[in-house]
Amino acid sequence: MPRPKRCEIFSPLEVSILHVVQRCVRRAYLSGFDQVTGKDFSYRKEWIRQRIEKLASVFGIDVLSYAILSNHLHIVLRNRPDVVETWSDRQVALRWLQIFPGKRIDEQLGDPTTNDVDILAHDAQRIAIIRQRLSDVSWFMKALSEPIARLANLQDQCTGAFWQGRFRAQRIIDEAALLACCMYVDLNPIRAAMAESLEKSKYTSACDRIEALKGKEIESSAAAMQTISQAEAATILKTSTPDQLKERRKAAAKRKGPKIPRDGWLAPMTLNPRAHGPMAHKQGLRASDKGFLSISLADYLKLLDWTGRQGRPDKPGKIPDDHMPILERLGIAGDMWCDLVWGFKKYFGRSRGAGSPDRLQELAVKGDLSFHPGQRRARACFA
């Protein structure tokens, strides 16, 4: 059965939450230790993380959760067309040229020129298209996957695919599924026996949030959002040799911003019920300041830690009483919670969406389908 069309799962014109999976070609360990060749490509995980962080500062898309493993990655994204609508035409043009400079002098200079930004901003038809693309998860993944593939191929002195075809997208349709999905993503390194605890689960959103609570900071990889004048651009091009231009471009690509909390580029965890509207982020680190779960970060980490321990056969246990109200409010059967998280792929792996059976049925009807795979199996997990 072929994968569904992107338009059948999500639209860049409406807010939606998606669980996205992208795998390396043939599931090879192209971002980890390759036992066949003996080469260690683990440093590429930081490439991917920094690229996601940069895109989070440019696109109208919130990064809710992520995990980067040796041969694939998981990201939970929320597209925000409402945030993009708050940006001026010039802001839209500047953001676009930060990621897609085109084959112009911008590529040599590292930053777009003021003139190029102004010309694009005054093209109303083009701006309308770009504004939609800046809240489109497909364009986000294109901007993530292609540069990583080019860089890896250049380093390996080879050609061909780095990623295994199209990324897989699954719509998250209620908070119960979102909570389970985020924990499924955060526990990926533990499930794969790559880490023994959340603190050691590097390149996951859970580890970033824990490190931020400890006061750890990183150099921001957010886009600079700056331009250079046309006169300065002309001077640079006239007085620089090709090698100097190449070095300038490399320096611009490696440019770091100020120190920020380790999770400063991720969407905040807790949803504020009193806050309304887009809540666009003003510091240029992420799309918005809007949370996505109606629980605190402390409660999330406690439940995540307990759930992670249940993956070991020598660590059986009853779910703590202080966690039960969270699951009861979401309509999840307490005795099935661990099975839902650890077996998330078993329940929803073949479905276009993830959620309670009733919500899955609503999604199926909306998509002119009779049902979604997993509805019957998932019913056991919901009270």
C-alpha positions in Angstrom: 0.0 0.0 0.0 1.6 3.4 -1.0 2.1 6.1 1.5 -0.7 8.7 1.6 -0.2 12.1 0.1 1.1 14.9 2.3 -2.1 16.9 1.8 -4.1 13.9 3.2 -2.2 14.2 6.5 -1.6 17.9 7.1 -1.9 21.3 5.6 0.5 24.3 6.0 -2.6 26.5 6.3 -3.8 24.9 9.6 -2.1 24.3 12.9 -1.3 20.6 13.3 1.1 18.4 15.3 3.1 15.8 13.4 5.4 13.0 14.4 8.1 12.9 11.7 10.6 10.1 11.1 13.5 10.3 8.7 15.8 7.3 8.1 19.3 6.9 6.6 19.4 5.0 3.4 19.2 1.2 4.0 19.1 2.1 7.7 22.9 2.4 7.6 24.7 3.9 10.6 25.5 7.2 8.9 25.3 9.2 12.1 26.7 6.7 14.5 29.3 4.0 14.8 29.4 1.8 11.7 30.5 -1.7 12.8 31.0 -2.7 9.1 33.5 0.0 8.2 34.7 0.7 11.7 34.0 4.5 11.2 32.4 6.6 13.8 30.0 9.2 12.4 28.4 10.2 15.8 29.6 13.8 15.4 27.0 14.2 12.6 24.3 14.1 15.3 25.4 17.6 16.3 25.2 18.7 12.7 21.6 17.6 12.6 20.7 19.1 16.0 22.3 22.5 15.0 20.4 22.4 11.7 17.1 21.7 13.4 17.8 24.6 15.9 18.6 27.0 13.0 15.4 26.0 11.2 13.4 26.4 14.4 14.5 30.1 14.5 13.5 30.7 10.9 10.3 28.7 10.2 6.9 29.1 11.7 7.2 25.6 13.2 7.6 24.7 16.8 10.0 21.8 17.7 8.2 20.0 20.6 10.4 16.9 20.9 13.2 15.2 19.1 15.7 12.3 19.2 18.6 11.8 16.9 19.9 8.2 16.7 22.6 6.4 14.6 20.5 5.6 11.6 17.3 7.7 11.9 15.7 10.6 13.7 12.4 11.5 15.2 10.9 15.0 15.5 7.5 16.1 16.9 6.6 19.4 15.1 3.8 21.8 15.3 3.3 24.1 12.3 2.2 27.6 13.1 0.6 29.5 10.2 -0.9 31.9 12.8 2.6 32.9 13.8 3.8 33.4 10.2 0.9 35.7 9.7 2.2 38.1 12.3 5.5 38.6 10.3 5.8 41.5 8.0 6.7 40.9 4.3 10.2 42.0 4.9 10.6 39.6 7.8 9.3 36.8 5.6 11.8 37.7 2.9 14.7 37.9 5.3 13.9 34.6 6.9 13.6 32.8 3.6 16.9 34.2 2.3 18.6 32.9 5.4 17.8 29.4 4.4 17.4 29.6 0.6 19.8 32.3 -0.7 19.7 31.0 -4.2 22.5 31.0 -6.7 23.3 34.7 -6.2 26.1 36.7 -4.6 24.4 35.9 -1.2 26.0 32.5 -1.3 29.5 34.1 -1.4 28.8 36.7 1.2 27.2 34.5 3.8 24.4 37.0 4.5 21.7 38.4 2.1 22.0 41.9 0.9 19.6 44.6 2.0 18.7 45.1 -1.7 17.8 41.5 -2.3 15.5 41.4 0.8 13.7 44.6 -0.3 13.2 43.3 -3.8 11.7 40.0 -2.6 9.6 41.8 0.0 8.0 43.9 -2.7 7.0 40.8 -4.8 3.6 40.2 -3.3 2.9 37.1 -5.3 6.2 35.4 -4.3 5.9 36.5 -0.7 2.4 34.8 -0.5 4.0 31.5 -1.6 7.0 31.8 0.8 4.7 32.7 3.7 2.9 29.4 3.2 6.1 27.5 2.8 7.4 28.8 6.1 4.7 26.9 8.0 5.0 23.8 5.8 6.6 20.8 7.5 7.6 19.4 4.0 9.8 22.5 3.4 11.2 22.3 6.9 12.3 18.7 6.3 13.7 19.6 2.9 15.8 22.4 4.5 17.0 19.9 7.1 17.7 16.8 5.0 19.3 18.2 1.9 22.2 20.2 3.5 23.1 17.3 5.8 23.2 14.9 2.8 25.4 17.2 0.8 27.8 17.8 3.7 28.1 14.1 4.4 28.6 13.2 0.8 31.2 15.8 0.4 33.0 14.5 3.5 32.8 10.9 2.3 33.7 11.9 -1.3 30.7 10.0 -2.7 27.4 10.7 -4.4 23.9 9.3 -4.0 21.2 9.2 -1.4 21.9 9.8 2.3 18.3 9.6 3.5 15.9 6.8 2.7 13.4 8.5 0.5 10.4 10.5 1.8 10.1 11.2 5.5 7.2 9.6 7.3 4.6 11.9 8.8 1.9 11.0 11.3 -0.7 13.4 12.7 -1.1 13.6 16.5 -4.7 14.3 17.1 -5.2 14.6 20.9 -3.2 15.3 24.0 -3.1 11.7 25.2 -1.4 10.6 21.9 0.9 13.7 22.1 2.1 12.8 25.6 2.7 9.2 24.6 4.4 10.2 21.4 6.8 12.7 23.1 7.8 10.0 25.6 8.2 7.4 22.9 10.6 9.8 21.1 12.5 10.8 24.2 12.9 7.1 25.3 14.3 6.1 21.9 18.0 5.9 23.0 17.0 3.9 26.1 14.9 1.5 24.1 17.7 1.0 21.6 20.1 0.3 24.6 22.2 3.4 23.6 21.8 5.0 27.0 20.9 3.9 30.5 19.2 7.0 31.8 17.6 10.2 30.6 20.6 12.3 31.5 22.8 10.1 29.3 20.3 10.2 26.4 22.2 12.7 24.3 20.6 14.4 21.4 17.1 14.1 22.8 14.8 16.9 23.9 14.5 15.2 27.4 18.3 15.5 27.9 18.3 19.1 26.7 15.5 20.0 29.1 17.2 18.3 32.0 20.5 20.0 31.2 18.7 23.4 31.1 17.2 22.8 34.5 20.8 22.4 35.7 21.8 25.7 34.2 23.6 24.4 31.2 23.9 26.7 28.2 24.9 26.3 24.6 26.0 28.8 21.9 22.9 29.6 19.8 22.8 28.2 16.3 19.8 30.5 15.4 19.9 32.3 12.1 21.7 35.7 12.3 18.8 37.6 10.7 21.2 40.3 9.4 21.9 41.8 6.0 24.8 43.6 4.4 24.6 46.7 2.2 24.9 46.6 -1.5 28.0 48.8 -1.4 29.7 46.5 1.2 28.8 43.5 -0.9 30.4 45.0 -4.0 33.6 45.9 -2.1 33.9 42.3 -0.7 33.4 40.8 -4.2 35.9 43.1 -5.8 38.7 42.8 -3.2 38.4 39.1 -2.3 39.9 36.2 -4.0 37.9 33.0 -4.6 39.6 31.3 -1.7 38.8 34.2 0.6 35.2 34.2 -0.4 35.1 30.4 0.3 36.5 31.0 3.7 34.0 33.8 4.4 31.1 31.5 3.4 32.4 28.8 5.8 32.8 31.3 8.6 29.2 32.5 8.1 28.0 28.9 8.2 29.8 28.2 11.5 28.9 31.5 13.1 27.5 31.1 16.6 25.1 33.4 18.5 25.0 34.3 22.2 24.7 31.7 25.0 21.2 30.4 25.6 19.7 27.7 27.8 20.2 24.3 26.3 16.5 24.0 25.6 16.0 27.6 24.6 15.2 26.7 21.0 12.6 24.1 21.9 8.9 24.9 22.5 8.1 25.4 26.2 6.5 22.3 27.7 3.6 23.6 29.7 0.5 25.0 28.0 -0.8 28.2 29.6 -4.7 28.0 29.4 -4.9 31.7 30.0 -2.7 32.7 27.1 -4.3 33.2 23.7 -3.2 34.1 20.2 0.0 33.2 18.3 2.4 34.1 21.2 5.2 34.6 18.7 8.7 34.5 20.1 10.5 37.8 20.1 14.1 36.8 20.7 14.5 34.9 17.4 15.2 31.5 18.9 12.0 29.7 18.0 8.6 30.2 16.4 6.5 30.8 19.6 6.3 30.7 23.3 3.2 28.5 23.4 3.4 25.2 25.3 1.9 22.0 24.2 1.0 19.8 27.2 -1.2 20.6 30.2 1.4 19.3 32.7 4.5 20.8 34.2 8.0 20.0 33.0 8.7 18.5 36.4 5.7 16.1 36.2 6.6 15.2 32.6 10.2 14.2 33.6 9.0 12.2 36.6 6.5 10.2 34.5 9.1 9.9 31.7 11.7 8.6 34.1 9.3 6.1 35.7 8.1 4.9 32.3 11.7 4.5 31.1 12.4 2.2 34.0 9.5 -0.1 33.1 11.2 -1.1 29.9 13.5 -3.4 31.9 12.0 -6.8 32.9 13.6 -6.6 36.3 11.9 -3.3 37.1 8.2 -4.0 37.1 6.0 -1.7 39.1 2.7 -0.1 39.7 2.3 3.4 38.3 2.7 6.0 41.1 -0.4 7.5 42.6 0.7 11.1 41.8 0.9 10.2 38.1 -2.6 8.6 37.9 -4.6 11.9 37.8 -2.7 12.9 34.6 -3.6 9.7 32.9 -7.2 9.6 34.1 -7.7 13.2 32.8 -6.4 12.1 29.4 -8.6 9.0 29.4 -5.7 6.5 29.4 -5.9 3.2 31.3 -3.2 3.3 33.9 -2.2 -0.4 33.6 -1.8 0.1 29.8 0.3 3.3 29.9 3.7 1.7 29.6 2.5 -0.6 26.8 1.1 2.5 24.9 4.5 4.3 25.1 6.9 1.4 24.6 4.6 0.0 21.9 3.6 3.2 20.2 4.8 1.9 16.9 2.8 -1.3 17.5 -0.4 0.6 18.0 -0.1 3.5 15.5 2.8 2.4 13.2 0.5 1.8 10.2 -1.9 4.7 10.8 -1.9 8.2 9.4 -2.7 9.5 12.9 -2.3 8.7 16.5 -4.9 9.2 19.2 -7.9 7.7 21.0 -10.1 5.4 18.9 -12.9 7.9 18.8 -10.6 10.7 17.6 -9.1 8.3 15.0 -12.6 7.5 13.8 -13.3 11.3 13.4 -10.0 11.7 11.5 -10.9 8.8 9.2 -14.3 10.3 8.4 -12.8 13.7 7.7 -10.4 12.0 5.3 -13.2 10.0 3.6 -11.9 6.7 5.0 -13.8 3.9 6.8 -11.2 3.6 9.5 -7.6 4.1 10.5 -5.4 1.0 11.2 -4.8 0.6 14.9 -8.2 1.8 16.2 -9.3 -1.6 17.6 -5.9 -2.4 19.0 -5.6 1.1 20.7 -9.0 0.8 22.3 -7.5 -1.4 25.1 -5.2 1.5 26.1 -8.0 4.0 26.7 -10.4 4.1 29.5 
